[in-house]
Amino acid sequence: MKDYVSWVGGKVTGLTGTPDQIANIVTAWGIYSKKIPLDDGDYSMDHTASVFLLNSQGQFEGTIAYGEDTKPALEKLKRLLDK
């Protein structure tokens, strides 16, 4: 996960854990995920692609949807940073 999110800098935290821990997070946050088998025996994951915005206390503040226009996404980030 660290390698996956490293390209965006130090402000993004990738979360991982045991399969049970991940299942608990998926349920608690209402995340969609589905394992997609590939022809070579490997798999891919179809999943929620939104960015979850959390304040400095770790509380949910909103999301930025995959493909969301830049202007509203930046406004959301500015509001979060102003808190």
C-alpha positions in Angstrom: 0.0 0.0 0.0 2.9 2.4 0.8 4.3 2.1 -2.7 0.8 2.5 -4.2 0.1 5.8 -2.5 3.7 7.2 -2.5 3.3 9.0 -5.8 0.9 11.5 -4.3 3.1 12.7 -1.5 2.9 12.5 2.3 -0.7 13.8 2.7 -2.4 10.5 1.7 -2.5 7.5 4.0 -3.2 4.0 2.6 -4.9 1.7 5.0 -4.5 -2.1 5.2 -4.8 -4.9 7.7 -5.8 -8.5 8.1 -8.7 -9.7 5.9 -11.1 -9.4 8.9 -10.0 -5.9 9.7 -10.4 -4.9 6.0 -13.9 -6.4 6.0 -14.8 -4.4 9.0 -13.7 -1.2 7.4 -15.5 -2.0 4.2 -18.7 -2.5 6.1 -18.3 0.4 8.5 -17.6 2.9 5.7 -20.0 1.5 3.2 -17.3 0.7 0.7 -17.9 -1.3 -2.4 -15.4 -4.0 -3.2 -15.4 -7.1 -5.4 -12.6 -9.6 -6.3 -12.5 -10.0 -10.0 -10.7 -13.3 -11.2 -8.4 -12.9 -14.1 -7.7 -15.5 -16.8 -4.2 -16.2 -15.5 -5.4 -17.2 -12.0 -4.6 -13.9 -10.5 -7.2 -11.3 -9.6 -8.1 -7.6 -9.6 -10.2 -5.6 -7.2 -13.1 -3.5 -8.3 -13.7 -1.0 -5.5 -14.9 2.4 -4.4 -12.5 5.0 -5.9 -13.4 8.0 -3.9 -11.0 9.9 -1.7 -12.3 10.0 1.9 -11.6 13.3 3.5 -10.8 13.1 7.3 -10.1 16.0 9.6 -7.1 16.2 11.9 -9.1 14.2 14.5 -9.8 11.4 12.0 -13.4 12.2 11.6 -15.2 11.9 8.2 -15.6 15.3 6.4 -16.7 14.2 2.9 -15.4 12.6 -0.3 -13.9 13.5 -3.6 -15.4 11.3 -6.2 -13.3 9.6 -8.9 -13.3 11.9 -11.9 -14.8 14.9 -9.9 -14.2 18.3 -11.5 -11.1 20.0 -10.1 -12.9 23.2 -8.9 -15.3 21.5 -6.4 -12.6 19.0 -5.3 -10.2 21.9 -4.5 -13.0 23.7 -2.7 -13.5 20.7 -0.5 -9.8 20.4 0.3 -9.6 24.1 1.1 -12.6 23.9 3.5 -11.0 20.9 5.2 -7.6 22.7 5.6 -9.4 25.8 7.0 -10.9 23.8 9.9 
